[in-house]
C-alpha cells in the first residue's frame, strides 16, 4: 500500500507547478485524465511498437501507482508538473509473486534499461513506509532498501530534468552515464548510489528526518570501478535537510565495494556546493565489505576517491584525511564532457 502520508509531505516530494518545458513540442501519447492511455505502462507499450527515434509521453497530474521498466530507446516522459507522481511501495526482501523476494534493484519504482531516455518535470517515488518498518516486526530484511529510480547498466545517456526523486534508503541507483539538472533528490541512507558516471547539476539534495535514529545517514555511496575516471559528481548543488535533522548528523557518504569487488574504489565529488549544518565535519566515513576470502574489511575514505572543491555553508569543514580538497587545477578537469566521457548532455 502507498504510504500517502510520507509520499505527499511537502518535504518528501516538493510538488510544484514547474512549467513543462516540452509542452509545445510534439506529444505522442498522454496518460490519465482523459488522455490516450489509462496507465503509463500502456503508453510505454505503445512506444515500443511505434518504431520511432523519439516518443514523448505526457503524464498528467495525479498519483500513478505503477512499477515499470523502460526498454525502448528515445522515450521521453514529461510531467504536467511535479504533481504528476509515479510511485510504488516495495522494498528489498518483500515477497515476489510466484516465490522468492525482491532485491535492491527489483524494488525500483522505475527502471531505465534503454539508451537516450529523458524524464522531465515529474516526481518518481518509492512509497515504502520506511519509518513504520523500522519500528515494527516487519518481514522485510536487509535494511529496507527501496529504490525510486534505477538507471541500469544497459542504459546510457539518461537525462533527468526538473524532477523530484523521493525515498528513504537507496532512493536513486545510478549505474550508467546520466545527467540530472535542477532536480530535488530526497532520502536518508546511501540515497544516491551506484557505479555510473553521473553529473548532478544545480540539484537540491535533501536529507530526510528519521525519528530516534543514532545518525541521519549518508548522502552518497559510490561503487565506481577503479578504471572509470569519474563517478558521482555534484556541481553547484544545495545539500539541505528536513526539519528535525540535527546538526552534524549526516555524512557526505561512504564508498561501497559492492559484492566485495576489489575493482571498485568509489568516486564522488562535491564542487561549489552549499551544505547546511547537518553535514558532519568528518565528511566521509568507511563502509564494510567482505573480500574474496570472506573476511570482513572496511573500505576507508583514504582508499577511495572522495573529494570536495569550493564548498560553502555551515556544513563545510577544514581539509582532513576524510575530507580531501581538490586544487583549482584538479577541479578544472571536472567538465560535463569529461565527467560524462564525451557525451554533451545539454546539447541533445
C-alpha positions in Angstrom: 0.0 0.0 0.0 1.2 3.5 -0.8 2.2 5.5 2.3 0.4 8.6 1.3 1.5 10.5 4.5 5.1 10.2 3.6 4.7 10.4 -0.1 2.6 13.6 -0.2 4.5 15.5 2.5 5.9 18.7 1.1 9.4 17.9 2.1 9.4 14.5 0.6 8.0 15.2 -2.8 8.2 19.0 -3.3 5.3 19.1 -5.6 5.4 22.4 -7.5 3.8 23.9 -10.6 7.0 23.8 -12.6 6.2 24.5 -16.2 6.5 21.6 -18.6 9.3 22.9 -20.9 8.4 20.4 -23.6 4.7 21.3 -23.7 5.0 23.0 -27.0 6.8 20.1 -28.6 5.1 17.1 -30.1 3.4 14.8 -27.6 2.8 11.2 -28.9 0.7 10.0 -26.0 -1.0 11.3 -22.9 -1.6 9.4 -19.7 -4.5 9.9 -17.3 -7.3 12.5 -17.1 -8.9 11.6 -20.4 -5.6 11.0 -22.2 -4.8 8.4 -24.7 -3.9 5.7 -22.1 -5.1 5.0 -18.6 -1.6 3.9 -17.4 2.0 4.8 -18.1 2.7 1.2 -18.7 0.2 1.1 -21.6 1.8 4.2 -23.1 5.3 2.6 -22.9 3.9 -0.4 -24.7 2.7 1.9 -27.5 6.2 3.5 -27.6 7.8 0.0 -28.0 5.6 -0.8 -31.1 5.9 2.7 -32.6 9.4 2.3 -34.1 10.2 6.0 -33.8 13.5 7.5 -32.8 11.7 9.7 -30.2 8.4 9.1 -28.4 7.1 11.7 -26.0 4.6 10.8 -23.3 2.7 13.5 -21.2 2.0 12.3 -17.7 -1.0 14.2 -16.2 -1.0 15.3 -12.6 -2.1 12.7 -10.1 -0.7 9.5 -8.4 0.2 6.8 -10.8 0.8 3.6 -8.8 2.9 1.5 -11.2 6.2 -0.4 -11.2 7.8 0.0 -14.7 10.9 -0.7 -16.8 11.7 1.4 -19.9 13.3 -0.7 -22.6 12.6 1.4 -25.6 15.3 3.9 -26.6 14.4 7.6 -27.1 11.4 7.7 -24.8 10.7 11.0 -23.0 8.3 11.2 -20.1 7.1 14.8 -19.4 5.1 15.5 -16.3 2.3 18.1 -16.4 4.1 19.3 -13.2 5.8 17.6 -10.3 2.3 16.8 -9.1 2.5 14.0 -11.7 3.7 11.3 -9.3 4.9 7.9 -10.4 5.1 5.7 -7.3 5.1 2.2 -6.0 5.7 0.8 -2.5 8.2 -2.0 -2.5 11.4 -2.8 -0.5 14.2 -5.3 -0.8 13.1 -8.5 0.9 9.4 -8.2 0.0 8.0 -11.5 -1.4 7.7 -11.7 -5.1 4.7 -13.1 -7.0 5.5 -16.7 -7.6 8.1 -17.1 -4.9 11.4 -15.6 -3.7 11.9 -12.0 -2.7 12.7 -8.7 -4.4 16.3 -7.5 -4.2 17.5 -3.9 -4.1 17.3 -3.4 -7.9 14.0 -5.2 -8.0 12.4 -2.8 -5.6 12.7 0.1 -8.0 9.5 2.0 -9.0 11.0 3.0 -12.4 13.9 1.2 -14.1 15.6 2.7 -17.1 17.1 0.0 -19.3 17.4 1.8 -22.7 19.5 4.5 -24.2 18.6 8.2 -24.6 15.7 8.2 -22.2 14.6 11.6 -20.8 12.5 12.3 -17.7 11.2 15.9 -17.3 9.2 17.7 -14.7 7.6 14.8 -12.8 8.0 13.0 -9.4 9.4 9.5 -9.1 9.0 8.0 -5.6 9.1 4.8 -3.7 6.2 4.9 -1.2 7.5 2.1 1.1 6.8 3.1 4.7 10.4 3.1 6.0 9.6 4.9 9.2 7.0 2.4 10.4 9.0 -0.6 9.2 12.0 0.5 11.3 9.9 0.3 14.5 7.9 -2.8 13.8 8.3 -6.5 13.3 8.3 -6.2 9.5 9.1 -9.2 7.3 11.3 -7.1 5.1 15.0 -7.6 5.9 18.4 -6.3 4.8 17.9 -2.6 5.6 14.7 -1.7 3.8 16.3 -0.7 0.5 13.5 0.9 -1.5 14.6 2.4 -4.8 12.6 5.1 -6.6 14.7 5.3 -9.8 17.2 2.8 -11.1 19.4 3.6 -14.1 20.5 0.2 -15.2 23.9 -0.8 -16.7 22.1 -1.4 -20.0 21.1 2.3 -20.2 23.2 5.1 -21.5 22.8 8.9 -21.8 19.9 9.3 -19.4 18.6 12.8 -18.8 16.6 13.7 -15.7 15.5 17.3 -15.7 13.4 19.3 -13.2 12.3 16.1 -11.4 11.7 15.2 -7.8 13.0 11.8 -6.7 11.9 10.6 -3.3 12.6 7.7 -1.0 14.4 6.9 2.3 17.1 4.2 1.8 18.7 3.8 -1.7 16.4 6.3 -3.4 18.5 6.7 -6.6 20.6 3.9 -8.1 22.8 5.1 -11.0 24.8 2.5 -12.9 25.3 4.3 -16.3 26.0 7.7 -17.7 23.3 10.2 -16.6 22.7 13.9 -16.2 20.5 15.3 -13.5 19.6 19.0 -13.7 17.6 21.1 -11.3 16.3 18.0 -9.6 15.2 17.5 -6.0 16.5 14.2 -4.6 15.4 13.2 -1.1 16.4 10.3 1.1 18.4 9.2 4.2 20.7 6.1 3.9 23.0 5.9 0.9 20.3 7.6 -1.1 22.4 8.4 -4.2 24.5 5.4 -5.0 25.9 3.2 -7.8 28.8 2.8 -10.2 27.7 5.1 -13.0 29.3 8.4 -14.2 26.6 10.9 -13.2 26.6 14.7 -13.2 24.2 16.4 -10.7 23.9 20.0 -11.9 22.2 22.6 -9.6 20.2 20.0 -7.8 18.7 20.1 -4.3 19.9 17.1 -2.2 17.7 16.7 0.9 18.4 14.5 3.9 15.1 13.2 5.4 14.3 13.0 9.1 14.3 9.6 10.7 13.0 9.7 14.3 15.1 8.2 17.0 18.0 7.4 14.6 21.5 7.5 16.1 22.6 9.3 12.9 20.7 10.7 9.9 22.5 8.6 7.3 24.8 9.1 4.3 24.2 11.1 1.1 26.2 9.2 -1.4 27.5 5.6 -1.7 29.6 5.4 -4.9 30.7 2.0 -6.2 32.8 3.4 -9.1 35.1 1.0 -10.9 38.8 1.9 -10.4 39.3 2.1 -14.2 36.5 4.7 -14.5 37.8 8.3 -14.2 34.7 9.9 -12.7 31.7 8.7 -10.6 29.1 10.8 -8.8 29.8 14.5 -9.3 27.7 17.2 -7.6 28.2 20.6 -9.1 26.6 23.8 -7.6 24.1 21.7 -5.7 22.4 22.5 -2.4 22.6 20.0 0.5 19.6 20.7 2.6 17.6 18.9 5.3 14.1 18.3 6.5 13.0 19.8 9.8 14.2 17.7 12.7 17.5 16.6 11.2 20.1 17.6 13.7 23.3 19.5 13.2 26.4 17.3 12.4 24.3 14.2 11.9 24.8 13.3 8.2 27.9 12.0 6.4 28.6 13.1 2.8 28.7 9.4 2.2 30.8 6.2 2.2 32.5 4.2 -0.5 30.6 1.0 -1.5 32.6 -2.0 -2.6 29.5 -3.9 -3.9 29.8 -7.7 -3.5 33.3 -7.4 -2.3 34.5 -6.5 -5.8 38.1 -5.3 -5.3 38.0 -3.4 -8.6 35.5 -0.9 -7.1 37.0 2.3 -5.5 34.1 4.7 -5.1 34.4 8.1 -6.6 32.3 11.1 -5.6 33.0 14.8 -5.7 31.1 17.9 -4.4 32.0 21.0 -6.5 30.9 24.5 -5.5 28.0 23.1 -3.4 26.3 24.8 -0.4 26.0 22.5 2.6 23.7 23.0 5.6 24.9 22.3 9.2 23.6 18.7 9.2 26.8 17.6 7.3 29.4 16.2 9.7 32.8 17.7 10.0 34.4 14.4 9.1 32.7 14.5 5.7 33.1 10.9 4.7 33.3 7.6 6.6 34.2 3.9 5.9 31.9 1.1 4.7 32.3 -2.6 5.3 32.7 -5.3 2.7 33.8 -9.0 2.5 37.0 -9.6 0.5 37.4 -12.6 -1.8 38.4 -14.7 1.2 35.2 -13.8 3.0 36.9 -11.6 5.6 35.1 -8.5 6.7 37.1 -5.4 5.8 36.4 -1.7 5.8 36.9 0.5 2.7 38.1 3.8 4.0 37.7 7.3 2.5 41.5 7.3 2.2 41.4 4.3 -0.1 38.5 5.8 -2.2 38.2 8.9 -4.4 36.1 11.2 -2.3 36.7 14.9 -2.7 35.4 18.5 -2.5 36.1 21.8 -4.1 35.0 25.3 -3.1 32.1 24.2 -1.0 30.3 26.7 1.2 27.8 26.9 4.0 27.6 25.8 7.7 28.4 22.2 6.7 31.9 22.9 5.5 35.0 21.9 7.5 38.8 22.2 7.2 40.6 19.7 4.9 41.5 16.5 6.6 42.2 12.8 5.8 38.5 12.1 5.5 37.7 15.5 3.8 40.1 15.9 1.0 40.0 19.1 -1.1 40.9 19.4 -4.8 43.3 22.0 -6.0 42.0 24.5 -8.6 43.9 22.7 -11.3 42.4 19.3 -10.3 38.9 20.8 -10.2 39.3 22.3 -13.7 39.3 18.7 -15.0 35.7 18.2 -13.9 33.8 19.4 -17.0 30.5 18.0 -18.2 32.2 16.5 -21.2 34.9 14.8 -19.2 32.6 13.6 -16.4 30.2 12.1 -18.9 33.0 10.7 -21.2 32.4 12.8 -24.2 28.6 13.0 -24.0 27.3 16.6 -24.2 24.1 16.0 -22.3 22.7 19.5 -22.7 23.1 19.6 -26.5 20.7 16.7 -27.4 
